[in-house]
Amino acid sequence: EVEELAFPQEENKEIEKPHLSSFKDIERYLEENNEEMMRILKEKETTDFLVSQCIRQTKKIKEQECQVILYPVLRRLVRLRKEINSKIETIQKEEDRDIYLSAFKKDLEELISEMDDILFESGVTIMSLPEIGSDYDPKTQINLGYVKVEEKDSSLHGKVAISFTPAYLFNDRVLKKAKIKIYRFTK
C-alpha cells in the first residue's frame, strides 16, 4: 500500500486545502498556484524530502513485488530441498546402499531438471558450458586455476581448458559465473 506524500509546511503558514472534485478543478488550481509551487519545489529541503519519500515508496513497492514473484519459487525450492534430504536419510539408514544410490542418482537428476524448470520460469538463463579452447570471458567466467601447455600448444594460452559449471544470467545480469580452468603457457 502506497502512503500519501506529505509536504513540509512553512512555519506559521496555514495551507488551505482546495476542493478538487474534477480534472478542471485540478487544472485551475495548478495554474493559479504555479508560482508558489515552483518556489516551494526549488527549496532544497522540499526537494530532498520529495526525493527521499519517492525512494522510500519505491523500495516498499519493489519489496512487495519481489515477495509476490519469489514466494512460489521459494516454496518449490523448499519442497525440493525436503525431498533431497529425505532421500539422503533413507540412504544412510538402508543396508543395501548400492541399490538406493542408483535410485537416488536418478531422483537427483529429476530434481535438477525440475529446478532448471523453476529457474527458466523465473527468467533465469542457464548458459551452455564454455567450450574447450574458447576465449576466456571474465564477465561470465571465473578461473579456478591453470592447465600448463607445452610450447607446441602455446596458441591455447589464455583459452578455456576445462569447464566445470555453466553461467547463470537473470535479465542479462550474471547471477553466477561459469567455473573453468584456463590454459597457461610458461617457458
C-alpha positions in Angstrom: 0.0 0.0 0.0 1.5 3.4 -1.0 1.2 6.1 1.5 0.3 9.7 0.6 3.2 12.2 0.4 3.1 15.0 3.0 4.9 18.2 2.0 6.8 20.1 4.7 5.0 23.2 5.7 6.5 26.6 6.3 6.2 27.8 9.9 3.1 30.0 10.8 1.6 29.5 7.4 -1.8 27.7 7.1 -2.2 25.8 3.9 -5.7 25.9 2.6 -6.8 22.6 1.2 -8.6 23.1 -2.1 -11.7 21.4 -3.1 -10.7 19.3 -6.2 -13.5 17.2 -7.5 -12.8 17.3 -11.2 -10.0 17.5 -13.7 -10.9 21.1 -14.4 -10.6 22.0 -10.6 -7.2 20.4 -10.6 -6.1 22.2 -13.7 -7.3 25.6 -12.4 -5.6 25.0 -9.0 -2.3 24.2 -10.7 -2.5 27.3 -12.9 -3.4 29.6 -10.0 -0.7 28.2 -7.7 2.1 27.5 -10.2 4.5 30.2 -9.0 4.1 29.2 -5.3 4.6 25.5 -6.1 7.7 26.2 -8.2 9.1 28.3 -5.3 8.5 25.5 -2.9 9.9 22.9 -5.2 13.1 24.9 -5.7 13.8 24.9 -2.0 16.4 22.3 -1.2 14.7 20.7 1.8 11.5 20.3 -0.1 13.2 18.6 -3.0 15.3 16.4 -0.6 12.1 15.5 1.2 10.3 14.6 -2.0 13.2 12.5 -3.3 13.5 10.6 0.0 9.8 9.9 0.0 9.9 8.7 -3.6 12.8 6.4 -2.8 11.1 5.0 0.3 7.9 4.3 -1.6 9.8 2.7 -4.5 11.6 0.4 -2.1 8.4 -0.7 -0.5 6.8 -1.4 -3.9 9.9 -3.3 -5.1 10.0 -5.4 -1.9 6.3 -6.3 -2.3 6.8 -7.2 -6.0 9.8 -9.4 -5.1 7.8 -11.2 -2.5 4.9 -11.9 -4.8 7.3 -13.1 -7.6 9.7 -15.1 -5.4 7.2 -16.7 -3.0 6.0 -19.5 -5.3 9.6 -20.2 -6.5 10.9 -20.4 -2.9 8.1 -22.8 -1.9 9.0 -25.1 -4.8 12.7 -25.0 -3.8 11.9 -25.7 -0.2 9.9 -28.8 -1.3 12.8 -30.0 -3.5 15.2 -29.5 -0.6 13.0 -31.6 1.7 12.8 -34.3 -0.9 16.6 -34.4 -1.3 17.1 -34.5 2.5 14.6 -37.4 2.9 16.4 -39.4 0.2 19.7 -38.8 1.9 18.3 -40.0 5.2 16.9 -43.1 3.5 20.3 -44.0 2.0 22.0 -43.5 5.4 19.6 -45.9 7.1 19.5 -48.7 4.5 21.9 -51.6 4.3 21.8 -52.1 0.6 23.3 -48.8 -0.4 24.2 -49.5 -4.0 20.5 -50.0 -5.0 19.5 -46.8 -3.2 22.4 -44.8 -4.6 21.5 -45.6 -8.2 17.8 -44.7 -7.4 19.0 -41.6 -5.6 21.1 -40.5 -8.6 18.0 -40.9 -10.9 15.9 -38.9 -8.4 18.6 -36.2 -8.2 18.6 -35.9 -12.0 14.8 -35.4 -12.0 15.1 -32.8 -9.2 17.8 -30.9 -11.1 15.5 -30.9 -14.1 12.7 -29.5 -12.1 15.0 -26.9 -10.6 16.0 -25.9 -14.2 12.3 -25.5 -15.0 11.9 -23.3 -11.9 14.8 -21.1 -13.0 13.6 -20.9 -16.6 10.1 -19.9 -15.4 11.7 -17.2 -13.2 13.6 -15.7 -16.1 17.0 -17.3 -15.4 19.1 -18.4 -18.4 21.5 -21.3 -17.9 24.3 -20.8 -20.4 25.9 -23.8 -22.1 29.2 -24.9 -20.7 32.1 -22.8 -22.1 33.7 -24.7 -25.0 37.2 -26.0 -24.6 39.6 -23.7 -26.5 37.2 -20.8 -26.4 38.3 -17.3 -25.3 38.2 -16.6 -21.5 35.4 -14.1 -20.6 36.0 -12.7 -17.1 32.5 -11.2 -17.2 30.8 -14.6 -17.2 33.5 -17.0 -16.2 35.7 -17.4 -13.1 39.1 -19.1 -13.3 39.7 -21.8 -10.7 43.3 -22.5 -11.9 45.5 -23.2 -14.8 46.4 -26.1 -17.0 50.0 -26.0 -18.3 50.5 -26.3 -22.0 53.7 -27.2 -24.0 55.3 -24.7 -26.5 53.7 -26.6 -29.4 50.2 -25.7 -28.0 51.1 -22.2 -26.9 48.3 -20.8 -29.1 45.9 -22.2 -26.4 47.4 -19.8 -23.8 44.5 -17.9 -22.1 41.8 -20.1 -23.5 39.3 -22.3 -21.6 40.9 -25.7 -20.7 38.2 -27.3 -18.5 34.6 -26.3 -17.9 33.0 -27.3 -14.6 29.7 -25.4 -14.4 27.7 -23.1 -16.6 27.0 -19.4 -16.0 23.5 -18.3 -14.9 22.0 -15.0 -16.1 19.0 -13.0 -15.0 17.9 -10.2 -17.3 21.3 -10.1 -18.9 23.0 -9.8 -15.5 25.3 -12.5 -14.2 23.9 -14.4 -11.2 26.7 -16.9 -11.1 29.8 -17.2 -13.2 30.8 -20.3 -15.1 33.6 -22.2 -13.3 36.6 -23.0 -15.6 40.3 -23.6 -15.8 42.5 -21.8 -18.3 45.4 -23.0 -20.4 48.7 -21.4 -19.4 52.0 -21.5 -21.4 55.2 -20.8 -19.5 58.7 -21.1 -20.8 
